[in-house]
């Protein structure tokens, strides 16, 4: 009985080491929706389509706050002179 308790305790102590975690963004193999939206905004920027770029960036900020891209999206929107009204993107 003592062996079972010790084994259970050891398992619980080591459990956090076995649990998965979200890898660093650079190491992730799968693209998140926020990553895809950021790339789309960059594509619109490269094609000089400021209106589409702003809509995409606004969508990154509100209503879909992609935490990794929210700050860069806000910075880019400020550079473009866009005003965030909290009403969501105009599609």
N, CA, C and O atoms as a CHARMM CRD file, in Angstrom:
* protein
*
  364
    1    1 UNK  N      0.81400  -1.18900   0.00000 PROA 1      0.00000
    2    1 UNK  CA     0.00000   0.00000   0.00000 PROA 1      0.00000
    3    1 UNK  C      0.86400   1.26100   0.00000 PROA 1      0.00000
    4    1 UNK  O      0.56200   2.21200  -0.72100 PROA 1      0.00000
    5    2 UNK  N      1.91600   1.28100   0.78600 PROA 2      0.00000
    6    2 UNK  CA     2.81900   2.42100   0.84400 PROA 2      0.00000
    7    2 UNK  C      3.48900   2.65000  -0.50800 PROA 2      0.00000
    8    2 UNK  O      3.74100   3.79200  -0.89200 PROA 2      0.00000
    9    3 UNK  N      3.77400   1.57900  -1.22200 PROA 3      0.00000
   10    3 UNK  CA     4.39700   1.68700  -2.53900 PROA 3      0.00000
   11    3 UNK  C      3.43900   2.38000  -3.51300 PROA 3      0.00000
   12    3 UNK  O      3.85900   3.21800  -4.31100 PROA 3      0.00000
   13    4 UNK  N      2.15700   2.02800  -3.44400 PROA 4      0.00000
   14    4 UNK  CA     1.17100   2.66400  -4.32000 PROA 4      0.00000
   15    4 UNK  C      1.04900   4.14900  -4.03000 PROA 4      0.00000
   16    4 UNK  O      0.96200   4.95500  -4.95700 PROA 4      0.00000
   17    5 UNK  N      1.04200   4.51500  -2.77700 PROA 5      0.00000
   18    5 UNK  CA     0.94700   5.92500  -2.40100 PROA 5      0.00000
   19    5 UNK  C      2.18500   6.67700  -2.88600 PROA 5      0.00000
   20    5 UNK  O      2.06900   7.78600  -3.40800 PROA 5      0.00000
   21    6 UNK  N      3.34300   6.09800  -2.72200 PROA 6      0.00000
   22    6 UNK  CA     4.58300   6.72300  -3.17800 PROA 6      0.00000
   23    6 UNK  C      4.58200   6.86900  -4.69400 PROA 6      0.00000
   24    6 UNK  O      5.00200   7.89800  -5.22200 PROA 6      0.00000
   25    7 UNK  N      4.11000   5.83800  -5.39600 PROA 7      0.00000
   26    7 UNK  CA     4.04400   5.88800  -6.85100 PROA 7      0.00000
   27    7 UNK  C      3.05500   6.96300  -7.31600 PROA 7      0.00000
   28    7 UNK  O      3.33700   7.70000  -8.26100 PROA 7      0.00000
   29    8 UNK  N      1.91300   7.05000  -6.66000 PROA 8      0.00000
   30    8 UNK  CA     0.92500   8.07400  -6.99400 PROA 8      0.00000
   31    8 UNK  C      1.47400   9.47100  -6.73400 PROA 8      0.00000
   32    8 UNK  O      1.26300  10.37700  -7.54100 PROA 8      0.00000
   33    9 UNK  N      2.16200   9.65200  -5.64200 PROA 9      0.00000
   34    9 UNK  CA     2.75000  10.95400  -5.31600 PROA 9      0.00000
   35    9 UNK  C      3.81100  11.33900  -6.34200 PROA 9      0.00000
   36    9 UNK  O      3.87100  12.48800  -6.77900 PROA 9      0.00000
   37   10 UNK  N      4.64300  10.38000  -6.72300 PROA 10     0.00000
   38   10 UNK  CA     5.68100  10.64300  -7.72500 PROA 10     0.00000
   39   10 UNK  C      5.06100  11.01200  -9.06400 PROA 10     0.00000
   40   10 UNK  O      5.55500  11.89300  -9.76800 PROA 10     0.00000
   41   11 UNK  N      3.98900  10.34000  -9.40300 PROA 11     0.00000
   42   11 UNK  CA     3.29900  10.63600 -10.66200 PROA 11     0.00000
   43   11 UNK  C      2.73700  12.04900 -10.65400 PROA 11     0.00000
   44   11 UNK  O      2.85200  12.76700 -11.64700 PROA 11     0.00000
   45   12 UNK  N      2.13300  12.45000  -9.55200 PROA 12     0.00000
   46   12 UNK  CA     1.57000  13.79000  -9.45700 PROA 12     0.00000
   47   12 UNK  C      2.65100  14.86800  -9.49400 PROA 12     0.00000
   48   12 UNK  O      2.45400  15.93700 -10.07200 PROA 12     0.00000
   49   13 UNK  N      3.78300  14.58000  -8.87700 PROA 13     0.00000
   50   13 UNK  CA     4.88000  15.54700  -8.85400 PROA 13     0.00000
   51   13 UNK  C      5.46500  15.71900 -10.24900 PROA 13     0.00000
   52   13 UNK  O      5.82800  16.83000 -10.63600 PROA 13     0.00000
   53   14 UNK  N      5.56100  14.63300 -11.00600 PROA 14     0.00000
   54   14 UNK  CA     6.14800  14.68900 -12.34500 PROA 14     0.00000
   55   14 UNK  C      5.14800  15.07800 -13.42900 PROA 14     0.00000
   56   14 UNK  O      5.56000  15.35100 -14.55600 PROA 14     0.00000
   57   15 UNK  N      3.86700  15.11200 -13.13400 PROA 15     0.00000
   58   15 UNK  CA     2.83100  15.38500 -14.13100 PROA 15     0.00000
   59   15 UNK  C      3.04400  16.70500 -14.88100 PROA 15     0.00000
   60   15 UNK  O      2.89300  16.72900 -16.10300 PROA 15     0.00000
   61   16 UNK  N      3.38500  17.79400 -14.20300 PROA 16     0.00000
   62   16 UNK  CA     3.58100  19.04000 -14.96100 PROA 16     0.00000
   63   16 UNK  C      4.68600  18.92700 -16.00300 PROA 16     0.00000
   64   16 UNK  O      4.63900  19.61800 -17.02100 PROA 16     0.00000
   65   17 UNK  N      5.65700  18.09100 -15.77600 PROA 17     0.00000
   66   17 UNK  CA     6.72700  17.92400 -16.74900 PROA 17     0.00000
   67   17 UNK  C      6.25700  17.15700 -17.98100 PROA 17     0.00000
   68   17 UNK  O      6.84900  17.27400 -19.05300 PROA 17     0.00000
   69   18 UNK  N      5.20200  16.38100 -17.82800 PROA 18     0.00000
   70   18 UNK  CA     4.69600  15.58200 -18.92500 PROA 18     0.00000
   71   18 UNK  C      3.63800  16.31000 -19.73800 PROA 18     0.00000
   72   18 UNK  O      3.39400  15.96000 -20.89200 PROA 18     0.00000
   73   19 UNK  N      3.01900  17.30200 -19.15900 PROA 19     0.00000
   74   19 UNK  CA     1.93200  17.99700 -19.84500 PROA 19     0.00000
   75   19 UNK  C      2.49000  18.84400 -20.97700 PROA 19     0.00000
   76   19 UNK  O      3.57100  19.42300 -20.87800 PROA 19     0.00000
   77   20 UNK  N      1.72200  18.89500 -22.04800 PROA 20     0.00000
   78   20 UNK  CA     2.13100  19.69700 -23.18700 PROA 20     0.00000
   79   20 UNK  C      1.99900  21.17400 -22.90000 PROA 20     0.00000
   80   20 UNK  O      1.32200  21.57200 -21.95200 PROA 20     0.00000
   81   21 UNK  N      2.63500  21.97300 -23.70300 PROA 21     0.00000
   82   21 UNK  CA     2.54100  23.41600 -23.58400 PROA 21     0.00000
   83   21 UNK  C      2.57900  24.00800 -24.98300 PROA 21     0.00000
   84   21 UNK  O      2.94700  23.33600 -25.94600 PROA 21     0.00000
   85   22 UNK  N      2.20600  25.23500 -25.07800 PROA 22     0.00000
   86   22 UNK  CA     2.24900  25.92300 -26.36100 PROA 22     0.00000
   87   22 UNK  C      3.68800  26.33200 -26.63000 PROA 22     0.00000
   88   22 UNK  O      4.28100  27.06400 -25.83700 PROA 22     0.00000
   89   23 UNK  N      4.25800  25.86800 -27.73800 PROA 23     0.00000
   90   23 UNK  CA     5.64400  26.22200 -28.02600 PROA 23     0.00000
   91   23 UNK  C      5.77600  27.69200 -28.40600 PROA 23     0.00000
   92   23 UNK  O      4.79200  28.36600 -28.71000 PROA 23     0.00000
   93   24 UNK  N      6.98100  28.15500 -28.38100 PROA 24     0.00000
   94   24 UNK  CA     7.25300  29.52900 -28.79200 PROA 24     0.00000
   95   24 UNK  C      6.72700  29.72900 -30.20800 PROA 24     0.00000
   96   24 UNK  O      6.66800  28.78200 -30.99200 PROA 24     0.00000
   97   25 UNK  N      6.35000  30.94500 -30.53000 PROA 25     0.00000
   98   25 UNK  CA     5.75200  31.23000 -31.83200 PROA 25     0.00000
   99   25 UNK  C      6.67000  30.82500 -32.97900 PROA 25     0.00000
  100   25 UNK  O      6.20000  30.35300 -34.01400 PROA 25     0.00000
  101   26 UNK  N      7.97800  31.00600 -32.80000 PROA 26     0.00000
  102   26 UNK  CA     8.92700  30.68000 -33.86000 PROA 26     0.00000
  103   26 UNK  C      9.02200  29.17100 -34.09000 PROA 26     0.00000
  104   26 UNK  O      9.38400  28.72500 -35.17900 PROA 26     0.00000
  105   27 UNK  N      8.69500  28.39200 -33.06000 PROA 27     0.00000
  106   27 UNK  CA     8.82900  26.94300 -33.14700 PROA 27     0.00000
  107   27 UNK  C      7.52000  26.25400 -33.53600 PROA 27     0.00000
  108   27 UNK  O      7.51600  25.06300 -33.84900 PROA 27     0.00000
  109   28 UNK  N      6.42400  26.99000 -33.51700 PROA 28     0.00000
  110   28 UNK  CA     5.12800  26.40800 -33.84700 PROA 28     0.00000
  111   28 UNK  C      5.08200  26.01700 -35.31000 PROA 28     0.00000
  112   28 UNK  O      5.54700  26.76700 -36.16900 PROA 28     0.00000
  113   29 UNK  N      4.53100  24.86300 -35.59900 PROA 29     0.00000
  114   29 UNK  CA     4.41200  24.42100 -36.97700 PROA 29     0.00000
  115   29 UNK  C      3.08500  24.86900 -37.59000 PROA 29     0.00000
  116   29 UNK  O      2.99300  25.06700 -38.80100 PROA 29     0.00000
  117   30 UNK  N      2.06700  25.02700 -36.76000 PROA 30     0.00000
  118   30 UNK  CA     0.75600  25.40900 -37.25500 PROA 30     0.00000
  119   30 UNK  C      0.56700  26.90800 -37.13500 PROA 30     0.00000
  120   30 UNK  O      1.00500  27.52900 -36.16600 PROA 30     0.00000
  121   31 UNK  N     -0.08300  27.47200 -38.12000 PROA 31     0.00000
  122   31 UNK  CA    -0.36600  28.88900 -38.12500 PROA 31     0.00000
  123   31 UNK  C     -1.66800  29.13900 -37.36400 PROA 31     0.00000
  124   31 UNK  O     -2.65000  28.41800 -37.54300 PROA 31     0.00000
  125   32 UNK  N     -1.66700  30.14800 -36.53000 PROA 32     0.00000
  126   32 UNK  CA    -2.89100  30.51400 -35.81500 PROA 32     0.00000
  127   32 UNK  C     -3.70000  31.46600 -36.70700 PROA 32     0.00000
  128   32 UNK  O     -3.15600  32.03000 -37.65600 PROA 32     0.00000
  129   33 UNK  N     -4.98100  31.64600 -36.41300 PROA 33     0.00000
  130   33 UNK  CA    -5.76100  32.62100 -37.18400 PROA 33     0.00000
  131   33 UNK  C     -5.15200  34.02200 -37.12800 PROA 33     0.00000
  132   33 UNK  O     -5.16400  34.74500 -38.12400 PROA 33     0.00000
  133   34 UNK  N     -4.62100  34.40500 -35.96900 PROA 34     0.00000
  134   34 UNK  CA    -3.97500  35.71300 -35.85900 PROA 34     0.00000
  135   34 UNK  C     -2.76000  35.82800 -36.77000 PROA 34     0.00000
  136   34 UNK  O     -2.54400  36.86900 -37.39000 PROA 34     0.00000
  137   35 UNK  N     -1.96400  34.76000 -36.85400 PROA 35     0.00000
  138   35 UNK  CA    -0.80500  34.76300 -37.75300 PROA 35     0.00000
  139   35 UNK  C     -1.24800  34.95300 -39.20000 PROA 35     0.00000
  140   35 UNK  O     -0.64900  35.72500 -39.94900 PROA 35     0.00000
  141   36 UNK  N     -2.30900  34.23700 -39.58500 PROA 36     0.00000
  142   36 UNK  CA    -2.81400  34.32800 -40.95500 PROA 36     0.00000
  143   36 UNK  C     -3.32500  35.73800 -41.25600 PROA 36     0.00000
  144   36 UNK  O     -3.07100  36.27800 -42.33200 PROA 36     0.00000
  145   37 UNK  N     -4.04600  36.32900 -40.30000 PROA 37     0.00000
  146   37 UNK  CA    -4.55000  37.68400 -40.51200 PROA 37     0.00000
  147   37 UNK  C     -3.41200  38.69800 -40.61400 PROA 37     0.00000
  148   37 UNK  O     -3.47500  39.62500 -41.42100 PROA 37     0.00000
  149   38 UNK  N     -2.38200  38.52400 -39.80300 PROA 38     0.00000
  150   38 UNK  CA    -1.23300  39.43600 -39.86600 PROA 38     0.00000
  151   38 UNK  C     -0.55900  39.33000 -41.23400 PROA 38     0.00000
  152   38 UNK  O     -0.21600  40.34700 -41.83600 PROA 38     0.00000
  153   39 UNK  N     -0.37000  38.10800 -41.72400 PROA 39     0.00000
  154   39 UNK  CA     0.23800  37.90800 -43.04200 PROA 39     0.00000
  155   39 UNK  C     -0.64000  38.51500 -44.14000 PROA 39     0.00000
  156   39 UNK  O     -0.13200  39.09400 -45.10100 PROA 39     0.00000
  157   40 UNK  N     -1.94800  38.37800 -43.99200 PROA 40     0.00000
  158   40 UNK  CA    -2.86400  38.97400 -44.96200 PROA 40     0.00000
  159   40 UNK  C     -2.73200  40.49300 -44.96300 PROA 40     0.00000
  160   40 UNK  O     -2.71200  41.11500 -46.02500 PROA 40     0.00000
  161   41 UNK  N     -2.64200  41.09100 -43.77800 PROA 41     0.00000
  162   41 UNK  CA    -2.46600  42.54700 -43.68700 PROA 41     0.00000
  163   41 UNK  C     -1.16100  42.97600 -44.35500 PROA 41     0.00000
  164   41 UNK  O     -1.11700  43.99900 -45.03800 PROA 41     0.00000
  165   42 UNK  N     -0.09700  42.19200 -44.15700 PROA 42     0.00000
  166   42 UNK  CA     1.18000  42.51200 -44.80500 PROA 42     0.00000
  167   42 UNK  C      1.07500  42.40700 -46.32200 PROA 42     0.00000
  168   42 UNK  O      1.67000  43.20200 -47.04900 PROA 42     0.00000
  169   43 UNK  N      0.31700  41.42500 -46.79300 PROA 43     0.00000
  170   43 UNK  CA     0.11500  41.27100 -48.23500 PROA 43     0.00000
  171   43 UNK  C     -0.61800  42.48500 -48.79600 PROA 43     0.00000
  172   43 UNK  O     -0.23600  43.01200 -49.84000 PROA 43     0.00000
  173   44 UNK  N     -1.67400  42.93500 -48.10600 PROA 44     0.00000
  174   44 UNK  CA    -2.38500  44.13100 -48.55000 PROA 44     0.00000
  175   44 UNK  C     -1.46800  45.34900 -48.52700 PROA 44     0.00000
  176   44 UNK  O     -1.54000  46.19700 -49.41700 PROA 44     0.00000
  177   45 UNK  N     -0.60900  45.44100 -47.51700 PROA 45     0.00000
  178   45 UNK  CA     0.34500  46.54900 -47.43800 PROA 45     0.00000
  179   45 UNK  C      1.28300  46.53300 -48.64400 PROA 45     0.00000
  180   45 UNK  O      1.51500  47.56400 -49.27600 PROA 45     0.00000
  181   46 UNK  N      1.81600  45.35300 -48.95400 PROA 46     0.00000
  182   46 UNK  CA     2.73200  45.21800 -50.08800 PROA 46     0.00000
  183   46 UNK  C      2.06500  45.57200 -51.41500 PROA 46     0.00000
  184   46 UNK  O      2.71800  46.03700 -52.35000 PROA 46     0.00000
  185   47 UNK  N      0.75200  45.34400 -51.48000 PROA 47     0.00000
  186   47 UNK  CA     0.00000  45.63800 -52.71000 PROA 47     0.00000
  187   47 UNK  C     -0.59800  47.04500 -52.70300 PROA 47     0.00000
  188   47 UNK  O     -1.38100  47.39500 -53.58600 PROA 47     0.00000
  189   48 UNK  N     -0.22900  47.84600 -51.70700 PROA 48     0.00000
  190   48 UNK  CA    -0.67800  49.23700 -51.58400 PROA 48     0.00000
  191   48 UNK  C     -2.20100  49.34100 -51.50200 PROA 48     0.00000
  192   48 UNK  O     -2.79900  50.26800 -52.04700 PROA 48     0.00000
  193   49 UNK  N     -2.81600  48.38100 -50.81700 PROA 49     0.00000
  194   49 UNK  CA    -4.26200  48.39500 -50.60600 PROA 49     0.00000
  195   49 UNK  C     -4.51100  48.74600 -49.13700 PROA 49     0.00000
  196   49 UNK  O     -4.76600  47.87600 -48.30500 PROA 49     0.00000
  197   50 UNK  N     -4.42800  50.04700 -48.84500 PROA 50     0.00000
  198   50 UNK  CA    -4.51200  50.51700 -47.46300 PROA 50     0.00000
  199   50 UNK  C     -5.87100  50.22400 -46.83200 PROA 50     0.00000
  200   50 UNK  O     -5.94700  49.92000 -45.64200 PROA 50     0.00000
  201   51 UNK  N     -6.94000  50.31200 -47.61600 PROA 51     0.00000
  202   51 UNK  CA    -8.27900  50.06800 -47.05700 PROA 51     0.00000
  203   51 UNK  C     -8.40300  48.62400 -46.57500 PROA 51     0.00000
  204   51 UNK  O     -8.88400  48.37800 -45.46900 PROA 51     0.00000
  205   52 UNK  N     -7.97600  47.68000 -47.39100 PROA 52     0.00000
  206   52 UNK  CA    -8.05000  46.26500 -47.00000 PROA 52     0.00000
  207   52 UNK  C     -7.10400  45.97600 -45.84000 PROA 52     0.00000
  208   52 UNK  O     -7.42000  45.17900 -44.95600 PROA 52     0.00000
  209   53 UNK  N     -5.94900  46.62500 -45.84700 PROA 53     0.00000
  210   53 UNK  CA    -4.99300  46.44800 -44.75000 PROA 53     0.00000
  211   53 UNK  C     -5.60900  46.92200 -43.43300 PROA 53     0.00000
  212   53 UNK  O     -5.48400  46.25300 -42.40700 PROA 53     0.00000
  213   54 UNK  N     -6.27400  48.07900 -43.46600 PROA 54     0.00000
  214   54 UNK  CA    -6.88500  48.60500 -42.23600 PROA 54     0.00000
  215   54 UNK  C     -7.99600  47.70000 -41.72100 PROA 54     0.00000
  216   54 UNK  O     -8.08400  47.45200 -40.51900 PROA 54     0.00000
  217   55 UNK  N     -8.83800  47.20700 -42.61300 PROA 55     0.00000
  218   55 UNK  CA    -9.91600  46.31800 -42.18700 PROA 55     0.00000
  219   55 UNK  C     -9.34000  45.07100 -41.53500 PROA 55     0.00000
  220   55 UNK  O     -9.83600  44.62000 -40.50300 PROA 55     0.00000
  221   56 UNK  N     -8.30200  44.51600 -42.13100 PROA 56     0.00000
  222   56 UNK  CA    -7.68400  43.30700 -41.59200 PROA 56     0.00000
  223   56 UNK  C     -7.04400  43.58400 -40.23600 PROA 56     0.00000
  224   56 UNK  O     -7.19500  42.79100 -39.30600 PROA 56     0.00000
  225   57 UNK  N     -6.33400  44.69600 -40.11600 PROA 57     0.00000
  226   57 UNK  CA    -5.70300  45.05300 -38.84100 PROA 57     0.00000
  227   57 UNK  C     -6.75400  45.31500 -37.76500 PROA 57     0.00000
  228   57 UNK  O     -6.57100  44.92400 -36.61200 PROA 57     0.00000
  229   58 UNK  N     -7.84900  45.97100 -38.13200 PROA 58     0.00000
  230   58 UNK  CA    -8.91600  46.22400 -37.16300 PROA 58     0.00000
  231   58 UNK  C     -9.51500  44.90500 -36.67200 PROA 58     0.00000
  232   58 UNK  O     -9.89700  44.78000 -35.50900 PROA 58     0.00000
  233   59 UNK  N     -9.59200  43.93300 -37.56800 PROA 59     0.00000
  234   59 UNK  CA   -10.12800  42.63900 -37.16900 PROA 59     0.00000
  235   59 UNK  C     -9.18900  41.93300 -36.20300 PROA 59     0.00000
  236   59 UNK  O     -9.64000  41.17100 -35.34800 PROA 59     0.00000
  237   60 UNK  N     -7.88400  42.17600 -36.32700 PROA 60     0.00000
  238   60 UNK  CA    -6.92200  41.61900 -35.37800 PROA 60     0.00000
  239   60 UNK  C     -7.08400  42.22900 -33.99700 PROA 60     0.00000
  240   60 UNK  O     -6.83300  41.57100 -32.98800 PROA 60     0.00000
  241   61 UNK  N     -7.49900  43.47700 -33.95400 PROA 61     0.00000
  242   61 UNK  CA    -7.62700  44.19300 -32.68700 PROA 61     0.00000
  243   61 UNK  C     -9.00100  43.97900 -32.07100 PROA 61     0.00000
  244   61 UNK  O     -9.11400  43.73100 -30.87000 PROA 61     0.00000
  245   62 UNK  N    -10.05100  44.07500 -32.89200 PROA 62     0.00000
  246   62 UNK  CA   -11.41300  44.00900 -32.38100 PROA 62     0.00000
  247   62 UNK  C    -12.31300  43.57600 -33.52000 PROA 62     0.00000
  248   62 UNK  O    -12.28700  44.25200 -34.54800 PROA 62     0.00000
  249   63 UNK  N    -13.06400  42.57700 -33.44900 PROA 63     0.00000
  250   63 UNK  CA   -13.56200  41.78500 -32.34300 PROA 63     0.00000
  251   63 UNK  C    -12.74300  40.53000 -32.05900 PROA 63     0.00000
  252   63 UNK  O    -13.05900  39.80000 -31.12000 PROA 63     0.00000
  253   64 UNK  N    -11.71500  40.26100 -32.83300 PROA 64     0.00000
  254   64 UNK  CA   -10.91200  39.05700 -32.64000 PROA 64     0.00000
  255   64 UNK  C     -9.54800  39.47000 -32.10900 PROA 64     0.00000
  256   64 UNK  O     -8.60600  39.60200 -32.89100 PROA 64     0.00000
  257   65 UNK  N     -9.41500  39.67500 -30.82500 PROA 65     0.00000
  258   65 UNK  CA    -8.13000  40.15500 -30.30600 PROA 65     0.00000
  259   65 UNK  C     -7.06300  39.06000 -30.29700 PROA 65     0.00000
  260   65 UNK  O     -6.98400  38.26800 -29.35900 PROA 65     0.00000
  261   66 UNK  N     -6.25400  39.02400 -31.33600 PROA 66     0.00000
  262   66 UNK  CA    -5.15000  38.07500 -31.40100 PROA 66     0.00000
  263   66 UNK  C     -4.02300  38.67000 -30.56200 PROA 66     0.00000
  264   66 UNK  O     -3.28900  39.54000 -31.03000 PROA 66     0.00000
  265   67 UNK  N     -3.89200  38.21300 -29.35500 PROA 67     0.00000
  266   67 UNK  CA    -3.00400  38.84700 -28.37800 PROA 67     0.00000
  267   67 UNK  C     -1.58300  39.05000 -28.89700 PROA 67     0.00000
  268   67 UNK  O     -0.96200  40.06900 -28.59700 PROA 67     0.00000
  269   68 UNK  N     -1.07400  38.12800 -29.64500 PROA 68     0.00000
  270   68 UNK  CA     0.29400  38.26600 -30.14900 PROA 68     0.00000
  271   68 UNK  C      0.39600  39.42200 -31.13900 PROA 68     0.00000
  272   68 UNK  O      1.42700  40.09000 -31.20800 PROA 68     0.00000
  273   69 UNK  N     -0.65400  39.65700 -31.89600 PROA 69     0.00000
  274   69 UNK  CA    -0.60400  40.65800 -32.95400 PROA 69     0.00000
  275   69 UNK  C     -1.35700  41.93800 -32.61400 PROA 69     0.00000
  276   69 UNK  O     -1.35100  42.87800 -33.40900 PROA 69     0.00000
  277   70 UNK  N     -2.00200  41.99900 -31.45700 PROA 70     0.00000
  278   70 UNK  CA    -2.81200  43.16700 -31.13600 PROA 70     0.00000
  279   70 UNK  C     -1.97600  44.45000 -31.06900 PROA 70     0.00000
  280   70 UNK  O     -2.35500  45.46600 -31.65200 PROA 70     0.00000
  281   71 UNK  N     -0.86500  44.41000 -30.37700 PROA 71     0.00000
  282   71 UNK  CA    -0.03800  45.61100 -30.24900 PROA 71     0.00000
  283   71 UNK  C      0.56000  46.04400 -31.58800 PROA 71     0.00000
  284   71 UNK  O      0.46800  47.22300 -31.93100 PROA 71     0.00000
  285   72 UNK  N      1.17700  45.12900 -32.36700 PROA 72     0.00000
  286   72 UNK  CA     1.68100  45.56600 -33.67700 PROA 72     0.00000
  287   72 UNK  C      0.56700  46.06800 -34.59800 PROA 72     0.00000
  288   72 UNK  O      0.76800  47.00600 -35.36900 PROA 72     0.00000
  289   73 UNK  N     -0.61200  45.43600 -34.51400 PROA 73     0.00000
  290   73 UNK  CA    -1.73300  45.87800 -35.35000 PROA 73     0.00000
  291   73 UNK  C     -2.16000  47.28900 -34.95900 PROA 73     0.00000
  292   73 UNK  O     -2.41500  48.12500 -35.82600 PROA 73     0.00000
  293   74 UNK  N     -2.23700  47.55800 -33.64900 PROA 74     0.00000
  294   74 UNK  CA    -2.59400  48.90500 -33.19300 PROA 74     0.00000
  295   74 UNK  C     -1.55500  49.93700 -33.65500 PROA 74     0.00000
  296   74 UNK  O     -1.91300  51.03400 -34.08200 PROA 74     0.00000
  297   75 UNK  N     -0.28000  49.58100 -33.56700 PROA 75     0.00000
  298   75 UNK  CA     0.77800  50.49200 -34.01100 PROA 75     0.00000
  299   75 UNK  C      0.64900  50.80100 -35.50600 PROA 75     0.00000
  300   75 UNK  O      0.78300  51.94900 -35.93100 PROA 75     0.00000
  301   76 UNK  N      0.38800  49.76400 -36.28500 PROA 76     0.00000
  302   76 UNK  CA     0.25500  49.94400 -37.73100 PROA 76     0.00000
  303   76 UNK  C     -0.98600  50.76500 -38.07100 PROA 76     0.00000
  304   76 UNK  O     -0.94800  51.60700 -38.96700 PROA 76     0.00000
  305   77 UNK  N     -2.08800  50.52100 -37.35400 PROA 77     0.00000
  306   77 UNK  CA    -3.29700  51.31700 -37.56900 PROA 77     0.00000
  307   77 UNK  C     -3.05000  52.78600 -37.23700 PROA 77     0.00000
  308   77 UNK  O     -3.53600  53.67200 -37.94100 PROA 77     0.00000
  309   78 UNK  N     -2.30800  53.04500 -36.18300 PROA 78     0.00000
  310   78 UNK  CA    -1.98100  54.42900 -35.82100 PROA 78     0.00000
  311   78 UNK  C     -1.14400  55.07500 -36.92300 PROA 78     0.00000
  312   78 UNK  O     -1.33500  56.24300 -37.26100 PROA 78     0.00000
  313   79 UNK  N     -0.21700  54.29700 -37.47500 PROA 79     0.00000
  314   79 UNK  CA     0.62100  54.80900 -38.56600 PROA 79     0.00000
  315   79 UNK  C     -0.23600  55.14800 -39.78500 PROA 79     0.00000
  316   79 UNK  O      0.02400  56.12800 -40.48400 PROA 79     0.00000
  317   80 UNK  N     -1.25700  54.33000 -40.03200 PROA 80     0.00000
  318   80 UNK  CA    -2.14700  54.54600 -41.17300 PROA 80     0.00000
  319   80 UNK  C     -3.18200  55.63700 -40.89700 PROA 80     0.00000
  320   80 UNK  O     -3.89500  56.06100 -41.80600 PROA 80     0.00000
  321   81 UNK  N     -3.26500  56.09000 -39.64700 PROA 81     0.00000
  322   81 UNK  CA    -4.20800  57.13500 -39.28600 PROA 81     0.00000
  323   81 UNK  C     -5.61800  56.62600 -39.05600 PROA 81     0.00000
  324   81 UNK  O     -6.57500  57.39700 -39.10900 PROA 81     0.00000
  325   82 UNK  N     -5.75000  55.34000 -38.80300 PROA 82     0.00000
  326   82 UNK  CA    -7.07100  54.76400 -38.55900 PROA 82     0.00000
  327   82 UNK  C     -7.49900  55.04200 -37.13500 PROA 82     0.00000
  328   82 UNK  O     -6.67200  55.09200 -36.22500 PROA 82     0.00000
  329   83 UNK  N     -8.77600  55.21900 -36.95000 PROA 83     0.00000
  330   83 UNK  CA    -9.33900  55.44400 -35.62200 PROA 83     0.00000
  331   83 UNK  C    -10.11600  54.20300 -35.22300 PROA 83     0.00000
  332   83 UNK  O    -10.98100  53.74200 -35.96800 PROA 83     0.00000
  333   84 UNK  N     -9.81400  53.65900 -34.05100 PROA 84     0.00000
  334   84 UNK  CA   -10.53700  52.49700 -33.55000 PROA 84     0.00000
  335   84 UNK  C    -11.74100  53.00900 -32.76800 PROA 84     0.00000
  336   84 UNK  O    -11.60300  53.71800 -31.77200 PROA 84     0.00000
  337   85 UNK  N    -12.92300  52.63100 -33.24600 PROA 85     0.00000
  338   85 UNK  CA   -14.12700  53.11700 -32.57400 PROA 85     0.00000
  339   85 UNK  C    -14.76300  52.03700 -31.72000 PROA 85     0.00000
  340   85 UNK  O    -15.76400  52.29400 -31.05100 PROA 85     0.00000
  341   86 UNK  N    -14.20500  50.83100 -31.72600 PROA 86     0.00000
  342   86 UNK  CA   -14.76300  49.76100 -30.92000 PROA 86     0.00000
  343   86 UNK  C    -15.96500  49.10000 -31.54300 PROA 86     0.00000
  344   86 UNK  O    -16.55900  48.20400 -30.94300 PROA 86     0.00000
  345   87 UNK  N    -16.34200  49.53000 -32.75400 PROA 87     0.00000
  346   87 UNK  CA   -17.51200  48.97900 -33.39900 PROA 87     0.00000
  347   87 UNK  C    -17.20800  47.78800 -34.28500 PROA 87     0.00000
  348   87 UNK  O    -18.11400  47.27200 -34.94000 PROA 87     0.00000
  349   88 UNK  N    -16.00100  47.34800 -34.32800 PROA 88     0.00000
  350   88 UNK  CA   -15.65700  46.21200 -35.16300 PROA 88     0.00000
  351   88 UNK  C    -15.30100  46.66300 -36.56900 PROA 88     0.00000
  352   88 UNK  O    -15.46000  47.83400 -36.91200 PROA 88     0.00000
  353   89 UNK  N    -14.82900  45.74900 -37.36600 PROA 89     0.00000
  354   89 UNK  CA   -14.38800  46.10700 -38.72200 PROA 89     0.00000
  355   89 UNK  C    -15.57800  46.34100 -39.64500 PROA 89     0.00000
  356   89 UNK  O    -16.66300  45.79800 -39.44100 PROA 89     0.00000
  357   90 UNK  N    -15.35300  47.13700 -40.63500 PROA 90     0.00000
  358   90 UNK  CA   -16.34900  47.36400 -41.66300 PROA 90     0.00000
  359   90 UNK  C    -15.98300  46.44100 -42.81400 PROA 90     0.00000
  360   90 UNK  O    -14.94300  46.60600 -43.45200 PROA 90     0.00000
  361   91 UNK  N    -16.84200  45.47300 -43.06800 PROA 91     0.00000
  362   91 UNK  CA   -16.55800  44.51900 -44.13900 PROA 91     0.00000
  363   91 UNK  C    -17.40500  44.79500 -45.35600 PROA 91     0.00000
  364   91 UNK  O    -17.29700  44.08700 -46.35700 PROA 91     0.00000
